[in-house]
Each structure stands twice: as C-alpha cells, then as structure tokens.
C-alpha cells in the first residue's frame, strides 16, 4: 500500500497528520496551522474587546492560554475546519440531527475525521475501499464496507466525536490506483512502538489473486470476521466444558449404581454379566424406563443412594487424610 499517503505521529501534531492523511499529501505544516490558530485567537480577542477593554471578562480572556493551539502542537476543531475551508470542504457532526436526518449510509461518504481527548485521525475512502489512516498506526488499516458502520459505532461508544467530510477532495495517486485494483491486507498494522512481531492469528490464504495490484497481494481478515472467529472459538470452549461436565455426571451416576439393581440398563450400555438384570423387567431395548415401575428406582431411593455415595466418598477422604497425618508423625527413637 505504498501508494497511500500515511503521515505517522510526531510529537502531538496529530491534527496536522489528520489533515495531510485526509488530503493525501503534505498540504499543511505546523507553522501554517499555527497561523490559522493565531488568526482565530485575534478574532476572538476583537469580539471580547467589543464589551470594553477594561472589563473583567476581557482581562480574564487575555490571561487565558489560546483555545485553538498549545505548545505541544494541539490544534482545535476550529483550526481544522478553517484549514479544510481553504479546499472548499466542510465538517458535519456525524451524530447530529442534521446528518442523521439524511439517513445516509456511511459507506457512501468520502471521509470522516475522528477526535478523542485531543487526538485526531482520518478514516477515508480510496477507490472503493475504506482505510483507517490513524497516525498512531504503523501503516494504513483496511476497513471492510461491512465493518465500517460497526467501526464508527465503536468509536462513538468509546467517546469519539466523528465528523463527516463534505466537498470535493483533491485528486491523489492512491485514488487513481485503487479505482483499478483492490488492496488485500493479511496482517493489520500495529500501534507505533508495539513489538514488531506479528501473531499468526491474522493469517489468511488469498483467494482472489486476479483482484490484486503490484505489491498489494495481502488479504485482510475483517474485524467482523475476527470477532466471529473469536465467538466460534469461545462457543467451542463452552461445548468442551459442557462435554466434560456431562462425562463427569455420567461417571458419578455409573459409580452410584449397584450391579444388582434390576431394570437399570438405561445408562449402562455394557452391563456386567453378573448383574441380576431380569429379561422380563419391562425395560425396552432402547433404554427407556417406562416399563415395570416395580423394578425402577424411585426419586427418593435415588436421592438416598446418591447421598450414601457422597457420604462414603467423604469417609474415605477423611480416612486417607488421617492415615497421611499418621505417617507424617515422628516415630521417636528406633528402639521404641
């Protein structure tokens, strides 16, 4: 995905990276964004001065730091909005009534800008595919159309503010190339600073070689597919646990049954030859116990036998513990 412009994080210049990744080029520098911020600060100062330069409000305003930028490189939404206005682009809040009333499918948009706790990043459509161009990632992250809405919903749940980009974005090489070929990404990019070792959980065989372009042969495992895989793995684990518990219950039942019980072949597919099983007990060959009730155990008898079994087990455990304690006691001198 070398054709995609992806500016990585430097300092706290995420607003600059967000804009350049959106526009797919080095369109803005910190100096240019600072100039926009200073212009906004001056406009705010002039509005405050209309109430009188000797007022307490105006003096308090002068003492406060700029709300549009700081020394770390942070820039406000007003700075980003003004910078995009140069290109005829505007921002619309994703969860606003104005936008939600349009009932627009997110995949039909061109780009989104996301913000949370002073961090900005871009999600943009290039060709017919969506990419997460977060500057904190080691590279662009492919987002499937089916997962885009879930991705945006998850960001909102985490507290992100999302803005829709409206207007004509400038042309870029990535847009031209990805209109012809489709990117396939096998391993998702990690956050900058994470271990470079990639796990094998994201590996997937490429099944569409005809849709590949040069150097774009990797096939992504969509996040919704990853979640499905995890859900299936968890369900398999639950099934294994249930199977183990069922086996344990069957073992306890078998251990509690006496070989002299008549009509008890229901749970014993291999009854011992010496057991006194009556051929005329009325128990069907399929193991149902709807035959002669006199040869079947009542619920009270089953309860008593189960309790007797656990009492015997507890007694054996107590005896074993006592024997072990006896073995560990000092025996005194050898002659005694």
C-alpha positions as CSV (number, residue, x, y, z in Angstrom):
1,X,0.0,0.0,0.0
2,X,2.9,2.3,-0.8
3,X,0.6,4.5,-3.0
4,X,-1.4,5.6,0.1
5,X,0.0,8.7,1.9
6,X,0.2,8.0,5.6
7,X,1.9,10.5,7.8
8,X,2.9,8.9,11.1
9,X,2.8,10.6,14.6
10,X,5.4,13.1,15.5
11,X,5.0,14.8,18.9
12,X,1.4,16.0,19.3
13,X,0.9,17.1,15.7
14,X,-2.0,14.7,15.2
15,X,-4.2,17.5,13.7
16,X,-1.5,18.1,11.0
17,X,-1.3,14.4,10.3
18,X,-5.0,14.1,10.2
19,X,-5.4,16.8,7.6
20,X,-2.5,15.6,5.5
21,X,-3.7,12.0,5.6
22,X,-7.2,13.2,4.6
23,X,-5.9,15.3,1.7
24,X,-3.2,12.6,0.8
25,X,-0.2,14.9,0.7
26,X,1.9,17.3,2.7
27,X,-0.5,20.2,2.5
28,X,-0.2,21.7,6.0
29,X,2.8,22.3,8.3
30,X,2.7,23.3,12.0
31,X,3.6,26.8,11.0
32,X,0.6,27.2,8.7
33,X,-1.8,25.7,11.3
34,X,-0.3,28.0,13.9
35,X,-1.0,30.9,11.7
36,X,-4.7,29.9,11.3
37,X,-4.9,29.4,15.1
38,X,-3.4,32.9,15.8
39,X,-5.9,34.4,13.4
40,X,-8.8,32.8,15.2
41,X,-7.3,34.0,18.6
42,X,-7.2,37.5,17.2
43,X,-10.8,37.3,16.0
44,X,-11.9,36.1,19.4
45,X,-9.9,38.9,21.1
46,X,-11.6,41.5,19.0
47,X,-15.1,40.2,19.8
48,X,-14.2,40.2,23.5
49,X,-12.9,43.8,23.2
50,X,-16.3,45.0,22.0
51,X,-17.5,44.7,25.6
52,X,-14.8,47.1,26.7
53,X,-11.0,46.5,27.1
54,X,-11.2,47.4,30.8
55,X,-13.9,44.8,31.6
56,X,-13.0,41.9,33.9
57,X,-14.1,39.5,31.1
58,X,-11.6,40.9,28.7
59,X,-8.8,40.9,31.2
60,X,-9.6,37.3,32.1
61,X,-9.6,36.4,28.4
62,X,-6.1,37.9,27.8
63,X,-4.7,35.9,30.8
64,X,-6.1,32.6,29.5
65,X,-4.0,30.4,27.1
66,X,-5.1,30.0,23.5
67,X,-8.0,27.7,23.0
68,X,-7.0,27.0,19.4
69,X,-3.5,25.7,19.9
70,X,-0.9,24.9,22.5
71,X,2.9,24.4,22.7
72,X,2.6,20.6,22.3
73,X,1.2,21.0,18.8
74,X,-2.5,20.5,19.5
75,X,-5.0,22.4,17.3
76,X,-8.7,22.8,17.8
77,X,-11.6,21.8,15.7
78,X,-11.9,25.5,14.6
79,X,-8.4,25.3,13.2
80,X,-9.1,22.1,11.3
81,X,-12.4,23.5,10.0
82,X,-10.8,26.7,8.7
83,X,-7.9,24.7,7.1
84,X,-10.4,22.5,5.3
85,X,-12.4,25.6,4.2
86,X,-9.4,26.6,2.1
87,X,-10.2,23.5,-0.1
88,X,-14.0,24.0,0.0
89,X,-14.5,21.2,2.5
90,X,-16.8,21.3,5.5
91,X,-17.4,19.3,8.6
92,X,-20.8,17.9,9.7
93,X,-21.1,16.2,13.1
94,X,-21.9,12.5,12.5
95,X,-24.5,12.1,15.2
96,X,-26.2,15.5,14.7
97,X,-29.8,15.7,13.8
98,X,-28.9,17.4,10.6
99,X,-26.9,14.4,9.4
100,X,-28.9,11.6,10.9
101,X,-32.0,13.0,9.3
102,X,-30.4,12.4,5.9
103,X,-30.4,8.6,6.6
104,X,-27.1,8.3,4.6
105,X,-25.2,5.0,4.6
106,X,-21.6,5.7,5.9
107,X,-20.1,3.7,3.0
108,X,-21.5,6.3,0.6
109,X,-19.4,9.1,2.3
110,X,-15.9,10.1,1.3
111,X,-14.2,10.5,4.6
112,X,-14.5,11.0,8.4
113,X,-12.4,12.9,10.9
114,X,-12.4,11.4,14.5
115,X,-11.4,13.1,17.7
116,X,-11.0,11.9,21.3
117,X,-9.0,13.7,24.0
118,X,-7.1,15.9,21.7
119,X,-6.2,13.2,19.2
120,X,-7.3,13.5,15.6
121,X,-7.2,10.9,12.9
122,X,-8.8,10.3,9.4
123,X,-10.9,7.5,8.0
124,X,-11.0,7.9,4.2
125,X,-12.3,6.1,1.2
126,X,-9.8,5.5,-1.6
127,X,-11.0,3.9,-4.7
128,X,-13.8,1.6,-3.5
129,X,-12.2,0.7,-0.1
130,X,-12.0,2.3,3.3
131,X,-8.9,2.9,5.3
132,X,-8.1,3.9,8.8
133,X,-5.3,6.5,8.4
134,X,-4.6,7.0,12.2
135,X,-1.1,8.5,12.6
136,X,-0.6,6.3,15.6
137,X,-0.6,3.2,13.4
138,X,2.5,1.9,11.6
139,X,0.5,2.0,8.3
140,X,-3.0,2.3,6.7
141,X,-5.5,-0.2,8.1
142,X,-8.1,-1.6,5.6
143,X,-11.7,-1.5,6.8
144,X,-14.3,-3.5,5.0
145,X,-17.6,-2.0,4.0
146,X,-19.5,-4.4,6.2
147,X,-17.4,-3.3,9.3
148,X,-17.3,0.5,8.7
149,X,-20.6,1.2,10.5
150,X,-19.6,-1.0,13.4
151,X,-16.2,0.7,13.5
152,X,-17.8,4.2,13.7
153,X,-20.3,3.0,16.3
154,X,-17.5,1.6,18.4
155,X,-15.6,4.9,18.3
156,X,-18.7,6.7,19.4
157,X,-19.2,4.3,22.3
158,X,-15.6,5.0,23.3
159,X,-16.3,8.7,23.4
160,X,-15.0,9.9,20.0
161,X,-16.5,12.8,18.2
162,X,-16.9,12.0,14.5
163,X,-17.2,14.5,11.7
164,X,-18.3,13.8,8.1
165,X,-16.3,15.4,5.4
166,X,-18.4,17.1,2.7
167,X,-17.0,18.5,-0.6
168,X,-14.6,17.5,-3.3
169,X,-11.3,16.2,-2.0
170,X,-8.2,16.9,-4.1
171,X,-7.1,14.2,-6.5
172,X,-4.4,11.9,-5.4
173,X,-2.4,8.9,-6.8
174,X,-3.9,6.4,-4.3
175,X,-7.4,7.3,-5.5
176,X,-6.4,6.7,-9.2
177,X,-4.7,3.4,-8.5
178,X,-7.3,2.0,-6.1
179,X,-10.0,2.6,-8.6
180,X,-8.3,0.0,-10.8
181,X,-7.0,-2.5,-8.2
182,X,-8.1,-3.6,-4.8
183,X,-5.8,-3.7,-1.7
184,X,-5.7,-7.0,0.2
185,X,-4.1,-6.9,3.6
186,X,-3.3,-10.0,5.6
187,X,-1.8,-8.5,8.7
188,X,-3.2,-5.4,10.3
189,X,-0.8,-2.6,11.3
190,X,0.1,-2.2,14.9
191,X,0.4,0.9,17.0
192,X,3.7,2.7,16.7
193,X,6.0,1.4,19.4
194,X,4.5,-2.0,19.7
195,X,6.5,-5.2,19.2
196,X,7.1,-5.8,15.5
197,X,6.5,-9.5,15.9
198,X,3.1,-10.4,14.3
199,X,1.0,-13.2,15.5
200,X,-0.3,-15.8,13.2
201,X,-3.9,-15.3,14.2
202,X,-4.4,-12.9,11.3
203,X,-3.1,-15.2,8.6
204,X,-5.4,-15.9,5.7
205,X,-5.0,-17.5,2.3
206,X,-5.6,-15.2,-0.5
207,X,-8.4,-16.4,-2.7
208,X,-8.7,-13.6,-5.2
209,X,-5.3,-13.2,-7.0
210,X,-7.0,-11.6,-10.0
211,X,-8.1,-8.6,-7.9
212,X,-4.5,-7.8,-6.8
213,X,-2.3,-5.0,-7.9
214,X,1.5,-5.0,-7.8
215,X,2.7,-5.2,-4.2
216,X,-0.9,-5.4,-2.9
217,X,-1.3,-9.1,-2.5
218,X,-2.1,-9.3,1.2
219,X,-5.7,-10.1,2.1
220,X,-7.2,-8.6,5.3
221,X,-9.1,-10.5,7.9
222,X,-12.0,-8.2,8.5
223,X,-12.6,-7.2,12.1
224,X,-16.1,-8.6,12.0
225,X,-14.7,-11.9,10.7
226,X,-12.1,-11.8,13.6
227,X,-15.0,-11.3,16.1
228,X,-16.9,-14.2,14.5
229,X,-13.8,-16.4,14.8
230,X,-13.4,-15.5,18.5
231,X,-17.1,-16.1,19.1
232,X,-16.8,-19.5,17.4
233,X,-13.7,-20.3,19.5
234,X,-15.5,-19.4,22.7
235,X,-18.5,-21.5,21.7
236,X,-16.2,-24.4,21.1
237,X,-14.7,-23.9,24.5
238,X,-18.1,-23.8,26.1
239,X,-19.1,-27.0,24.3
240,X,-15.9,-28.7,25.5
241,X,-16.6,-27.7,29.1
242,X,-20.2,-28.9,28.8
243,X,-19.0,-32.2,27.4
244,X,-16.5,-32.6,30.3
245,X,-19.2,-31.8,32.8
246,X,-21.6,-34.3,31.2
247,X,-19.0,-37.0,31.3
248,X,-18.4,-36.3,34.9
249,X,-22.1,-36.5,35.7
250,X,-22.4,-39.8,33.8
251,X,-19.3,-41.2,35.7
252,X,-20.9,-40.3,39.0
253,X,-24.2,-41.9,38.1
254,X,-22.5,-45.1,37.0
255,X,-20.4,-45.3,40.1
256,X,-23.5,-44.9,42.3
257,X,-25.4,-47.7,40.6
258,X,-25.3,-51.2,42.2
259,X,-24.8,-54.1,39.8
260,X,-27.7,-56.0,41.4
261,X,-30.3,-53.3,40.5
262,X,-33.0,-54.7,38.2
263,X,-34.2,-52.7,35.2
264,X,-31.3,-50.3,35.4
265,X,-29.8,-50.7,31.9
266,X,-30.8,-47.2,30.9
267,X,-27.4,-45.6,31.4
268,X,-25.3,-48.8,31.2
269,X,-24.8,-49.9,27.6
270,X,-22.3,-52.5,28.8
271,X,-23.9,-54.1,31.9
272,X,-21.7,-56.6,33.7
273,X,-22.7,-60.2,33.1
274,X,-23.0,-60.9,36.8
275,X,-25.6,-58.3,37.3
276,X,-29.1,-59.6,38.1
277,X,-30.9,-57.9,35.2
278,X,-34.3,-59.5,34.6
279,X,-35.2,-60.2,31.0
280,X,-38.8,-59.6,31.9
281,X,-38.3,-56.4,33.7
282,X,-40.3,-54.4,31.1
283,X,-37.3,-52.2,30.2
284,X,-37.3,-51.6,26.5
285,X,-34.2,-52.3,24.3
286,X,-33.9,-48.6,23.7
287,X,-33.1,-47.9,27.3
288,X,-36.4,-46.2,28.3
289,X,-37.7,-46.9,31.7
290,X,-41.4,-46.8,31.0
291,X,-41.9,-50.5,31.7
292,X,-42.3,-52.2,35.1
293,X,-42.1,-49.5,37.7
294,X,-41.5,-52.0,40.5
295,X,-38.1,-52.7,39.1
296,X,-37.2,-49.0,38.7
297,X,-35.8,-46.8,41.4
298,X,-38.0,-44.1,42.9
299,X,-36.7,-40.5,43.2
300,X,-36.3,-41.0,47.0
301,X,-34.3,-44.1,46.5
302,X,-32.0,-42.4,44.0
303,X,-31.6,-39.5,46.4
304,X,-30.7,-41.8,49.3
305,X,-28.2,-43.7,47.2
306,X,-26.6,-40.5,45.9
307,X,-26.3,-39.3,49.5
308,X,-24.8,-42.6,50.6
309,X,-22.3,-42.4,47.8
310,X,-21.1,-39.0,48.7
311,X,-21.0,-40.0,52.4
312,X,-18.8,-42.9,51.5
313,X,-16.5,-40.6,49.5
314,X,-16.3,-38.2,52.4
315,X,-15.5,-41.0,54.8
316,X,-12.8,-42.4,52.5
317,X,-11.2,-38.9,52.1
318,X,-11.3,-38.5,55.9
319,X,-9.6,-41.9,56.4
320,X,-7.0,-41.1,53.8
321,X,-6.2,-37.8,55.4
322,X,-5.9,-39.4,58.9
323,X,-3.6,-42.1,57.5
324,X,-1.4,-39.5,55.8
325,X,-1.2,-37.5,59.0
326,X,-0.3,-40.6,61.0
327,X,2.5,-41.3,58.5
328,X,4.0,-37.9,59.0
329,X,4.1,-38.1,62.8
330,X,7.6,-38.6,64.3
331,X,8.1,-42.2,65.4
332,X,10.6,-41.4,68.2
333,X,13.8,-43.4,68.7
334,X,14.5,-46.6,66.7
335,X,14.4,-48.9,69.8
336,X,11.0,-47.9,70.9
